[in-house]
Amino acid sequence: MRNNLMRQMTERLLLTVWVGGMWTVGYIVAPTLFATLNSPALAGTIAGRLFSIMSYVGLICGGLLLIGYLIDNGIQAVQQWRGLVLIVMLLIVCIGQFVLEPHMAVLRDAGLQGLNLRAFMRLHGVAQILFLLTSLGGLALVLFGVRQKQP
């Protein structure tokens, strides 16, 4: 009983840090930066840094959640929606941080005009869609929990 309570509390803490941080940065802080700073470039730099930090927070928290879920459910974890959501969220974070962000940084460093600007905006659009999917997956896990409720 006590072990189960500790697991639930740990799960809630990890989900709060990851998903709460992601929603705060993505839907409150980043729009506020762009609305209040006079320099879109500065706002983008700060927002990008915050998203990067949240990616690493997500990899740590999500990784720990997935390990716990695998310990509880074994290989069947990948056949259950909660396990699949965790895996997809972690994959999306990896794609954003280690594939999209480096390409966007190269374009940003080369100057955002003409073709570079169009390519950057395309990658930014993909990153926004992936962020939305991750935040919705996180919302589902917050609402229903990572671990199934025990009868």
C-alpha positions as CSV (number, residue, x, y, z in Angstrom):
1,M,0.0,0.0,0.0
2,R,2.7,2.5,1.0
3,N,4.8,1.5,-2.0
4,N,1.8,2.1,-4.3
5,L,1.3,5.5,-2.7
6,M,4.9,6.5,-3.2
7,R,4.8,5.4,-6.9
8,Q,1.7,7.5,-7.5
9,M,3.2,10.5,-5.8
10,T,6.4,10.1,-7.8
11,E,4.4,9.8,-11.0
12,R,2.4,12.9,-10.2
13,L,5.6,14.9,-9.4
14,L,7.3,13.8,-12.7
15,L,4.2,14.6,-14.7
16,T,3.8,18.0,-13.0
17,V,7.4,19.0,-13.6
18,W,7.4,17.8,-17.3
19,V,3.9,18.6,-18.5
20,G,3.3,21.6,-16.3
21,G,6.7,23.1,-17.4
22,M,6.0,22.4,-21.0
23,W,2.6,24.0,-20.9
24,T,3.9,27.0,-19.0
25,V,6.8,27.7,-21.4
26,G,4.9,26.9,-24.5
27,Y,1.5,28.5,-23.9
28,I,2.3,31.3,-21.4
29,V,6.0,32.3,-21.4
30,A,6.8,32.1,-25.1
31,P,3.8,34.1,-26.3
32,T,4.4,36.6,-23.5
33,L,8.0,37.1,-24.6
34,F,6.9,37.8,-28.2
35,A,4.2,40.1,-27.1
36,T,6.3,42.2,-24.7
37,L,9.8,42.3,-26.1
38,N,10.6,44.8,-28.9
39,S,12.9,42.3,-30.5
40,P,11.4,39.2,-32.1
41,A,15.0,37.8,-32.4
42,L,15.6,38.2,-28.7
43,A,12.2,36.7,-27.8
44,G,13.0,33.8,-30.1
45,T,16.4,33.2,-28.6
46,I,15.0,33.2,-25.0
47,A,12.0,31.0,-26.0
48,G,14.3,28.6,-27.8
49,R,16.5,28.3,-24.8
50,L,13.5,27.6,-22.6
51,F,12.2,25.0,-25.0
52,S,15.6,23.4,-25.0
53,I,15.7,23.2,-21.2
54,M,12.2,21.8,-21.2
55,S,13.3,19.1,-23.7
56,Y,16.0,17.9,-21.3
57,V,13.5,18.0,-18.4
58,G,11.1,16.0,-20.5
59,L,13.8,13.4,-21.4
60,I,14.6,13.0,-17.7
61,C,11.1,12.9,-16.4
62,G,9.6,11.0,-19.3
63,G,12.5,8.5,-19.2
64,L,11.9,7.9,-15.5
65,L,8.2,7.5,-16.1
66,L,8.8,5.1,-18.9
67,I,11.2,3.0,-16.8
68,G,8.7,2.8,-14.0
69,Y,5.9,1.9,-16.4
70,L,8.1,-0.9,-17.9
71,I,8.9,-2.2,-14.5
72,D,5.2,-2.3,-13.6
73,N,4.0,-3.8,-17.0
74,G,6.9,-5.5,-18.6
75,I,7.0,-5.6,-22.4
76,Q,3.2,-5.3,-22.5
77,A,3.8,-1.6,-21.7
78,V,4.3,-0.9,-25.4
79,Q,0.9,-2.5,-26.2
80,Q,-1.0,-0.2,-23.8
81,W,-2.0,3.3,-24.7
82,R,-0.2,4.9,-21.7
83,G,3.1,3.3,-22.7
84,L,2.7,4.2,-26.3
85,V,1.9,7.8,-25.4
86,L,5.0,8.0,-23.2
87,I,7.2,6.5,-26.0
88,V,5.7,8.8,-28.7
89,M,6.2,11.9,-26.4
90,L,9.8,11.0,-25.8
91,L,10.4,10.4,-29.5
92,I,8.9,13.8,-30.3
93,V,11.1,15.5,-27.8
94,C,14.2,13.8,-29.3
95,I,13.1,14.8,-32.8
96,G,12.6,18.4,-31.7
97,Q,15.8,18.7,-29.7
98,F,18.2,16.7,-31.8
99,V,16.9,17.0,-35.3
100,L,14.8,20.1,-35.8
101,E,16.6,22.5,-33.4
102,P,20.1,22.0,-34.9
103,H,18.7,22.6,-38.4
104,M,16.9,25.7,-37.2
105,A,20.0,27.0,-35.5
106,V,22.0,26.7,-38.7
107,L,19.4,28.6,-40.6
108,R,19.2,31.3,-37.9
109,D,23.0,31.7,-37.8
110,A,23.1,32.1,-41.6
111,G,20.5,34.9,-41.4
112,L,16.7,34.7,-41.7
113,Q,16.1,36.1,-45.1
114,G,14.7,34.6,-48.3
115,L,15.0,30.9,-48.6
116,N,16.5,30.6,-45.1
117,L,13.5,32.3,-43.6
118,R,11.1,30.0,-45.5
119,A,13.0,26.9,-44.5
120,F,13.1,28.1,-40.9
121,M,9.4,28.9,-40.8
122,R,8.6,25.4,-42.2
123,L,10.7,23.7,-39.5
124,H,9.2,26.0,-36.9
125,G,5.7,25.0,-38.0
126,V,6.7,21.3,-37.8
127,A,8.1,21.9,-34.3
128,Q,4.8,23.7,-33.2
129,I,2.8,20.7,-34.4
130,L,5.0,18.3,-32.6
131,F,4.8,20.4,-29.5
132,L,1.0,20.5,-29.7
133,L,1.0,16.7,-30.0
134,T,3.3,16.3,-27.0
135,S,1.4,18.7,-24.8
136,L,-1.9,16.8,-25.7
137,G,-0.3,13.5,-24.9
138,G,0.9,15.0,-21.6
139,L,-2.6,16.2,-20.8
140,A,-4.0,12.7,-21.4
141,L,-1.4,11.3,-18.9
142,V,-2.1,14.0,-16.4
143,L,-5.9,13.3,-16.6
144,F,-5.7,9.5,-16.6
145,G,-2.4,8.8,-15.0
146,V,0.6,6.8,-16.2
147,R,-0.3,3.8,-14.1
148,Q,-3.7,2.2,-14.3
149,K,-5.7,2.6,-11.2
150,Q,-5.6,-0.5,-9.1
151,P,-9.0,-2.0,-8.1
